[in-house]
Amino acid sequence: MARKEIKHRQVIIIGAGPAGAACAQRLAEDGIDVLMIERRSIVGNPAQCGECIPNWGEVVGTFSNLDDHTWLYDYFQFPDRLKLHNLDNMRVFLPSGKAYHFELDAFAGHRLHFDGYLCD
């Protein structure tokens, strides 16, 4: 590419996963010229986690001092079409055989659809 064809951006974000997509969206809403780069041809494929996605209640319960961040609250309002199952509790089993049970406010989602939604 010739130098005169290069378009400069204020911010370049590497990775179109949930954190990169949230960062790009927030910056763009504030009028920042953002370019998000993803190495995979399909965002969210292959899945990089267990596909347990927290609802806002879980986020606020885990991280204090978020109540005044309305933009973040809005970001966690996901459409029902992304939610495969509501998750209200979880059991984690360690290799030692010990198990932990805890309540949570989350949902199971298909990462391919979830990440694609975040990048739209």
Backbone as numpy.savetxt, mean C-alpha at the origin, in Angstrom:
# Nx Ny Nz CAx CAy CAz Cx Cy Cz
18.62 8.21 -25.84 17.77 9.38 -25.84 18.66 10.62 -25.84
18.40 11.53 -26.74 19.17 12.77 -26.79 18.89 13.59 -25.54
19.86 14.34 -25.11 19.74 15.13 -23.88 18.55 16.07 -23.92
18.26 16.68 -25.06 17.14 17.63 -25.12 15.79 16.94 -24.96
15.74 15.59 -25.10 14.50 14.85 -24.95 14.23 14.42 -23.51
15.19 14.59 -22.63 15.02 14.17 -21.24 14.08 15.13 -20.53
13.06 14.57 -19.88 12.13 15.38 -19.10 12.54 15.28 -17.64
12.78 16.41 -17.04 13.18 16.44 -15.64 11.94 16.44 -14.75
12.03 15.76 -13.63 10.95 15.68 -12.64 11.47 16.20 -11.31
10.54 16.65 -10.49 10.92 17.10 -9.15 11.26 15.92 -8.26
10.52 14.82 -8.41 10.73 13.63 -7.57 10.60 12.38 -8.44
11.51 11.45 -8.24 11.42 10.14 -8.88 11.30 9.11 -7.75
10.28 8.27 -7.84 10.04 7.22 -6.84 10.33 5.88 -7.49
11.19 5.11 -6.84 11.55 3.80 -7.34 10.69 2.76 -6.61
9.85 2.06 -7.35 8.99 1.03 -6.79 7.55 1.47 -6.70
6.66 0.70 -7.33 5.23 1.04 -7.38 4.40 0.19 -6.44
5.03 -0.29 -5.35 4.27 -1.01 -4.33 3.44 -0.03 -3.52
2.80 -0.49 -2.45 1.93 0.39 -1.67 2.62 1.66 -1.16
3.83 1.56 -0.65 4.52 2.75 -0.13 4.87 3.72 -1.26
5.39 3.21 -2.36 5.73 4.07 -3.49 4.51 4.73 -4.09
3.43 3.96 -4.24 2.19 4.50 -4.80 1.59 5.56 -3.89
1.60 5.32 -2.58 1.07 6.31 -1.62 1.88 7.59 -1.66
3.19 7.45 -1.70 4.07 8.61 -1.76 3.84 9.40 -3.04
3.77 8.72 -4.17 3.55 9.39 -5.45 2.21 10.11 -5.48
1.17 9.46 -4.97 -0.15 10.07 -4.95 -0.16 11.32 -4.09
0.42 11.22 -2.91 0.42 12.37 -1.98 1.19 13.54 -2.58
2.34 13.29 -3.15 3.13 14.36 -3.75 2.39 14.98 -4.94
1.79 14.15 -5.78 1.06 14.65 -6.95 -0.13 15.52 -6.52
-0.81 15.13 -5.43 -1.92 15.94 -4.92 -1.46 17.32 -4.47
-0.20 17.42 -4.07 0.36 18.71 -3.66 1.01 19.46 -4.82
0.81 18.96 -6.04 1.32 19.65 -7.22 2.76 19.37 -7.57
3.34 18.35 -6.98 4.73 17.97 -7.27 4.74 17.11 -8.53
5.69 17.38 -9.42 5.85 16.60 -10.65 6.60 15.31 -10.31
5.88 14.17 -10.32 6.42 12.90 -9.85 6.50 11.88 -10.99
7.56 11.11 -10.99 7.69 9.95 -11.87 7.91 8.74 -10.98
7.07 7.71 -11.14 7.22 6.47 -10.39 7.72 5.40 -11.36
8.77 4.72 -10.96 9.40 3.70 -11.81 9.26 2.33 -11.13
8.80 1.35 -11.89 8.64 -0.02 -11.39 9.36 -0.97 -12.35
10.16 -1.87 -11.82 10.92 -2.79 -12.68 10.07 -3.91 -13.26
8.99 -4.25 -12.58 8.13 -5.33 -13.08 7.15 -4.78 -14.11
6.80 -5.61 -15.07 5.87 -5.16 -16.10 4.44 -5.10 -15.58
4.12 -5.88 -14.54 2.79 -5.86 -13.92 2.98 -5.56 -12.44
2.44 -4.44 -11.99 2.57 -4.04 -10.58 1.82 -5.04 -9.70
2.47 -5.51 -8.62 1.85 -6.44 -7.68 2.01 -7.90 -8.02
2.74 -8.20 -9.08 2.93 -9.58 -9.49 4.42 -9.86 -9.68
4.99 -10.79 -8.96 4.35 -11.68 -7.99 4.12 -10.97 -6.66
3.18 -11.49 -5.88 2.87 -10.91 -4.56 4.10 -11.01 -3.67
4.31 -9.98 -2.87 5.48 -9.93 -2.00 5.13 -10.06 -0.52
3.89 -10.42 -0.22 3.48 -10.55 1.18 2.31 -11.51 1.28
1.78 -11.66 2.49 0.66 -12.56 2.73 -0.69 -11.99 2.35
-0.72 -10.82 1.79 -1.94 -10.18 1.29 -2.94 -9.85 2.39
-2.45 -9.54 3.58 -3.26 -9.05 4.69 -3.07 -7.53 4.72
-4.15 -6.81 4.46 -4.06 -5.36 4.30 -4.84 -4.69 5.44
-4.20 -3.80 6.20 -4.87 -3.20 7.35 -5.93 -2.18 6.95
-7.02 -2.16 7.73 -7.99 -1.08 7.62 -7.49 0.08 8.48
-8.16 1.22 8.40 -7.73 2.41 9.13 -7.69 2.15 10.64
-8.64 1.39 11.17 -8.66 1.11 12.61 -7.39 0.41 13.07
-6.88 -0.48 12.27 -5.64 -1.19 12.61 -4.45 -0.24 12.55
-4.43 0.65 11.59 -3.33 1.60 11.45 -3.28 2.53 12.65
-4.42 3.12 13.01 -4.47 4.04 14.15 -4.16 3.31 15.45
-4.62 2.05 15.57 -4.33 1.28 16.77 -2.86 0.92 16.91
-2.15 0.87 15.81 -0.74 0.51 15.82 0.17 1.73 15.94
-0.19 2.80 15.24 0.63 4.01 15.22 -0.17 5.16 15.82
0.31 5.71 16.91 -0.39 6.84 17.53 -0.09 8.13 16.75
-0.84 9.16 17.04 -0.65 10.50 16.45 -0.99 10.57 14.97
-1.86 9.71 14.48 -2.24 9.77 13.07 -3.60 10.41 12.85
-4.33 10.70 13.92 -5.69 11.21 13.78 -5.77 12.52 13.00
-4.72 13.32 13.02 -4.77 14.61 12.32 -4.32 14.52 10.86
-4.06 13.34 10.38 -3.62 13.16 8.99 -4.80 12.67 8.15
-5.70 13.59 7.79 -6.91 13.20 7.06 -6.59 12.60 5.70
-5.53 13.05 5.06 -5.18 12.48 3.75 -4.87 11.00 3.89
-4.24 10.62 5.00 -3.90 9.22 5.20 -5.16 8.40 5.48
-6.09 8.96 6.23 -7.37 8.29 6.46 -8.06 8.02 5.13
-8.12 9.03 4.28 -8.75 8.87 2.96 -8.06 7.79 2.14
-6.75 7.69 2.29 -5.97 6.71 1.53 -6.35 5.28 1.91
-6.77 5.07 3.17 -7.11 3.73 3.64 -8.58 3.37 3.44
-9.31 4.16 2.67 -10.71 3.84 2.37 -10.75 3.09 1.03
-10.60 1.79 1.10 -10.50 0.97 -0.10 -11.88 0.50 -0.55
-12.10 0.40 -1.85 -13.40 -0.09 -2.34 -13.61 -1.57 -1.98
-14.86 -1.93 -1.79 -15.20 -3.31 -1.41 -14.71 -4.33 -2.43
-14.60 -3.96 -3.70 -14.18 -4.92 -4.72 -12.76 -5.43 -4.49
-11.95 -4.71 -3.67 -10.59 -5.16 -3.38 -10.54 -6.10 -2.18
-11.62 -6.17 -1.42 -11.64 -6.94 -0.17 -12.21 -8.34 -0.41
-11.34 -9.33 -0.35 -11.78 -10.72 -0.54 -12.47 -11.25 0.72
-11.88 -10.99 1.88 -12.41 -11.46 3.17 -12.03 -10.45 4.24
-12.92 -10.22 5.19 -12.55 -9.44 6.37 -11.76 -10.33 7.31
-10.74 -9.75 7.92 -9.90 -10.49 8.87 -10.03 -9.81 10.23
-10.60 -10.51 11.20 -10.74 -9.91 12.52 -9.86 -10.59 13.57
-9.20 -11.66 13.19 -8.23 -12.28 14.09 -7.23 -13.09 13.26
-6.12 -13.37 13.90 -5.05 -14.08 13.20 -4.30 -14.97 14.19
-3.85 -16.10 13.71 -3.00 -16.98 14.48 -1.67 -17.12 13.75
-0.60 -16.95 14.47 0.74 -17.08 13.91 1.41 -18.26 14.61
1.93 -19.18 13.82 2.60 -20.37 14.35 4.10 -20.26 14.11
4.87 -20.42 15.15 6.33 -20.39 15.05 6.85 -21.79 14.75
8.06 -21.88 14.18 8.64 -23.21 13.93 8.74 -24.06 15.20
8.84 -23.40 16.35 8.92 -24.14 17.62 7.60 -24.79 18.00
6.52 -24.43 17.30 5.20 -24.96 17.63 4.37 -24.00 18.46
5.00 -22.98 19.01 4.26 -21.98 19.80 3.37 -21.17 18.85
2.16 -20.88 19.33 1.20 -20.13 18.51 0.78 -18.86 19.24
0.57 -17.81 18.47 0.08 -16.54 19.00 -1.23 -16.21 18.30
-2.18 -15.73 19.06 -3.48 -15.34 18.52 -3.72 -13.88 18.86
-4.16 -13.10 17.89 -4.46 -11.70 18.16 -5.58 -11.21 17.25
-6.27 -10.19 17.73 -7.33 -9.56 16.95 -6.72 -8.50 16.04
-7.39 -8.24 14.94 -6.94 -7.19 14.04 -8.12 -6.67 13.22
-7.91 -5.55 12.60 -8.90 -4.91 11.73 -8.27 -4.82 10.35
-8.50 -5.84 9.53 -7.82 -5.92 8.23 -8.70 -6.68 7.25
-8.17 -6.84 6.05 -8.85 -7.65 5.04 -7.82 -8.36 4.19
-8.25 -9.46 3.61 -7.42 -10.18 2.65 -7.73 -9.61 1.28
-6.69 -9.34 0.54 -6.87 -8.80 -0.80 -5.91 -9.44 -1.77
-6.24 -9.42 -3.02 -5.38 -9.94 -4.08 -4.39 -8.84 -4.44
-3.10 -9.07 -4.20 -2.11 -8.01 -4.39 -2.06 -7.47 -5.82
-2.29 -8.30 -6.79 -2.28 -7.84 -8.17 -3.35 -6.76 -8.36
-4.55 -7.00 -7.86 -5.63 -6.01 -7.98 -5.40 -4.82 -7.06
-4.94 -5.09 -5.84 -4.71 -4.03 -4.85 -3.64 -3.05 -5.33
-2.49 -3.56 -5.73 -1.41 -2.69 -6.19 -1.81 -1.95 -7.46
-2.53 -2.63 -8.36 -3.00 -1.96 -9.57 -3.92 -0.81 -9.25
-4.82 -1.00 -8.27 -5.72 0.07 -7.83 -4.93 1.26 -7.29
-3.91 0.99 -6.48 -3.13 2.07 -5.90 -2.39 2.88 -6.97
-2.03 2.24 -8.06 -1.25 2.92 -9.10 -2.12 3.60 -10.15
-3.43 3.36 -10.13 -4.31 4.02 -11.11 -4.43 5.51 -10.85
